[in-house]
Amino acid sequence: MDGTRHGPGAWRKRGRPNGATAVVVFALLTSGAGPALDSEKGAAPSHGPTRVASDRAPGGSASVLPVPPGATRELSRLQKRIAARVAVGGTAYTFTSHLDRTTGRIVLESDAPADVVLAVTGRRATASLPTPAVAPAVAPVQNRTVNQFHRRNDDSPFKGGAGIRAAGATGPCTAGFALRNSAGNVYSTSSASCSTTGARVSTESGVSSHGTVIFQQPAVDVAVIAGRPYGGRIYTGNPVSTTTVPVVSAGDAVVGDSHHCYSGRTSGEVCGGQVVSVNGQLCGGQSCWGPLLVVRGGALPQPGDQGAPFYTKDAAGAHARGQVFASNGSLCFVTPWRRLSDALGLSIHTG
């Protein structure tokens, strides 16, 4: 078998000499036909009132272009076409797409060969993706005699940005924000890819229990952890930092703002990310996820950073914007704060 599929899923994977993979990106200039829709004006498409963090209000930026006529409609057609193919046959490749508000172009990136990209999307590649930078491997902390608390060996109340490990998981992940329900109960979040419901979670060092996973929502890539005290603070600094800042609010990301940060157990705190789109889609395996924030700039998240808090920061503290979902070697993808909050029915727990 050469990996070729026949029938409806024939686009999925094809035999390639020497296993070579063409990594491609193409930027689609919009057709200019039809009216522009309003889902790209600065905040994520939503239902219900906008919830904006106190540090910034949604609106214009000098680097943000108006939505070209017909762009939202064309992007929607492209994303639906890819999602339909994935639903039928799955994919051995990754496809990401978004409308970049800093260039006014629809961009699709994929690690599929050029002929597969053409078959799936009906468009030819215009450029190659750069080789992704990979952070140096950092070994997890395993010393159970450690008594200095830091990002990899968190202490109660447990904080966002800390390294955590779920029973049965292949590697560590990162704790997200602390969230609370209307009764005042406080929970921790992380990525749904890091654990299963009912799994016991420990700090990365293994010294302390971080709680138990009580709920997962794979469509939003979020897991809820309960059973321990969780504080409204997140780690800053390097992967073994002891410094933290309070979380003071939560709200929608602003397109064009280049002051975003994430804080992960592998990369530590990384700032300088610019949100270029709020309608990103990522497809791989048997699923597609979206809408996602698309972030350009700053070091990309590495394995172990999934679930990391994504935020802006000022003198008061951190303002939640979402949770790190994935990166594709070129861009970072983030589950928006609104999707997390709406999916869980929880609000931010401040510090």
N, C-alpha and C positions, 0 to 999 in steps of 0.2 A: 504494500500500500504506500502511495506517495503523498498521502494527506489530502488528495483531491476528493471533493464531495460532488455528487451529481444531483440533479433535480433542483428544488427550490433553494437549497443551501449551497449551491455550487460556487457562489461568490466567496464562501467563508475562508477557504484556504486552498492554495494551489501549490503543486510541486515547484520548487525553485532550485536551480543548480547550486550545489555546494551550500545549500541552506541560506543563501544570501537574502537579505531583506532590504528593499528600498525604503528609506524613511523619507516621507514627503510632507510638504505643507502646501496648500494653495489658498490664495486670497482671491475671493470672488468680488469683483466690482458689482454693485447692485444694479439692477436693470433700469432703475429710474421710473418704472411703471407702477402706478397705483399709489394710494395714500399711505403715508407712514402711520403706524400704530403707536400707541403711547406707552408701551411697556418698557421703553428704554430711557425714560426721562430722568432717571437718576436713582431710583429705588427699585428693589426687586418687584416683579409682578406679584400682586397680592390680592387678597380679599380681606376687607376690613380696614380699619384706620391705620395710617402709618404710625409706627412707633420709632421715634428718632432719639438717639442718644443726645445728651445735653451738650456735648462738646462740638457737634457739627450738625448742621441742618442740610437735608438733601437739596440739591440745586446745581447750578452751573459750575463749570471750572474752565479755565482758559485753555486746557488741553483737551476738552471734550467737544466733539463735533455734533451737530444736529443729526438725528437719525435720517439717513437718506430715504427718499420716497420708495416704498415697496420693500425696504430692507428687512423689516420684521417678518413680513409675509414670506419672503424668499427664504429666510433662515428657518422659519417654521416648516416649510416644505422640505428643506434639506434634512432637518432633524427628524421629521416624521418618516422620511424615506429610509434613513439609517436605522431608526428604531424598528421599523417594520421588518427589515432584513434580519436584524438581530433576533427579533421575536420568532422568526420562522426557522432560522438555522444556527443561531449563535454566531460567534466570531472568535477566531484565534488572534485577532488584532484589536487594537484600540482606536476608536474614532472620537475626537473631540471637536466641537464646533461652537462658535459664538460670534456675535457682532461686536467688533472692536470699536468702541466709541472714540478712541484716540486717532483712528485712521479712517473710520467710516466704512470699513470693509468687513465682509463676512469671511471668517477664517476657519478652515478645517485642517486639523493635523492628524496624521495617522502613521503608524508603523507598518502598514500594509504595503505590498508592492504596488507600483504605479498602475498596473493593469487592474488590480483588485479595486483600488480607489476609484478608477474610472468606471468600473462596472457597478459599484455601489452608489456612487454619487452622480455619475454622468458628467464629471468635471475632471480635467487633467491637472496634474500637479504643476506648480509654477516655481517651486524652490525645494531645497532639502533642509530638513531640520538639523540644527547643530547637535553634535554629540553631547548628551547630557553630562553635566558634572556630577560626580559622585563624592559624597563626603567621606572622609576617612572612617573606617570601621572603628566603633567605640564599644568595647566589651561591656556587657551589663555587669552591674555590681552584684556579687554573689556572697560577699562576706557577711555572715550573720552576726558577727561580733561588732560590726560598725556601730558607733554610738554618736557620730556627728550627723545631724539631719541636714539633708540637702535634696536637690531635685530627684536624685536616683534612690534616695532613702528618706522619703517624706515622713512627716510626723503629723499627729492629730492637732487641730483640725486639718484635714487633707486639702491640698491646694491644686489648682489647675496648672498644667504644664509639667506635672510630675510624671516620672516613669512608673508604669504599673504593669502587672503581669497577671493574666487570667489562667486558671488551671486548665491544662490541655492546650493552651495556645502555643504556637511555634516561636513566638518572640514577644518582646515587650511592646507596649503602645504608650500613648500619652493621655493623661487625665484632662478632660475639658473643663468647662465652667461648672460651678456649683449652681443648681437651680432649685427653686422651692415651689410648693403647691399652695393652694389657698389656705390650707390648715397650718402652714408654717413648717412642714416637713422639708428637709433639705436633702438633695441628692447630688451625686457626681455623674458626669457624662463621659463617654469616650466613643470610639468608633465601633459600629456593629460588627466590623470585620475582625475584631480582636478577641471575641469571646462568644459564648452561647448563653442563653437564658439559664439561670441557676448556677452559673460558674462562680466559684469563689475567686476573688481578686486580691492580690497582695501588692504592697509597694514593690518596686523593681528589685530592691535588695532582698526581699523576702522576710524582712524583719517584722513588718506589721501587716495586719489585715486592712485592705482598703474597702472591703464590703463584699456584696454579692450582686450579680447582675439580675435585676428583676424584670427588665423589659428591653426589647430590641425593636427597632424599626429600620430594617435594611434599606427600604426605599429612600430613607433620609440619612442612612449610615450613622445611626446614633444608638448607643446603649445607655441604659440608666442603671446606676449602681447605688445601692442603699445599704444601711446598717451601721454606718460609722459617722462621726462628726465631719462635716465638710465646710471649709471656710470660703468666704468670698474674696479670695486672693489668688494670684497666679505667679509662678516663678518667672523671673527675668534672668538675664545673664547667661553664662555658659552651661553646658550639660551637667555640671555638678555644682551649680550655683546655690547659694543659700539666700539670695535676695528675692524679695517678692514685692508686688504692688497690689493695692486693693482694686477690686472691680467696682466701679461706681455707677455704671449705667449700661444699657444695651439698646441697640437700634439698628436701622438699615445702613448698609455701606453706601458711600457716595462714589459714583463713577468718576474717575479722574483723580481721586484723592490718592496721593502716593505716600501717605504716612501710616500705612498698615503694617502690623507686626503679627507674627505667630510665635509660639513658645513651645518647643517640642523636646522630648527627652534625648533625641539624637543631635539635633541642630542647635539646641539652646534657643535663645531669643534672636529672631531675625526680623529686622525692620526694613522699610523702604519699598514695600510692595505696593504697586498701583493697581487698583481695581479698574479693569478696562471693559468689563461687561458684567451684566447681572443675569444673562440668559444663556449661560454655557450649558452644554450637554456633554456627558462622557459616556461612551458605550464600550462594553467589553464583556467577554464571556456570553452570558445569556441575558444581560440586563443593560438598561440605560438609566442614567441618573440626571436629574435636572429639575428646575433651573438651578445652576450653580454660579457662584461668583467666580470670575476668571481674573487671576492676579498675575501681573508681570513685574519683574524686578526683585532684587534680593536673592539670597541663596534659596534654592528650591527645597521643599521638605524631602526628607530621606526616610527609608524604612524605620519604623518606630515612632515617627512624628504624627502618624494618623490619629485623629481625635484631638489634636492640639488646639488650644484657644487661638482665635484670630480676632484682632482688636486694633483700635487706635489707642494712643496714650498721650496724656498731658500731665500737668502738675498735680491734678487731682487723683489720677490713677488710670486704670484701663477701662475702655468702653467697648463692650462685646459687640462683635460684628458677625461671628459665625464660628465654624469648627472645620479644621483642615480635613479635606476628603482625600485628595490624591495630587500627584504631579505627573506630568508626562515627559519630563526631560526638557521642557520649554516653558511651561506655564504651571501655576499652582491653581487648584480647584478647591473651592470652599463651600460647604453647605451654609446658606445664609442664616443669620440669626432668626429671622421670621419663620423659616421653615422648621427649625428646631423647636422654637417656642410653640408654634401652632400644632406640630405633630405630637408634642408631649403634654400640652396644656399646662406648661410650667413657665415661671418667670425667673429673671436673673436674681441670684442671691448676692447681694453686695457685701463688701468688706469694710 
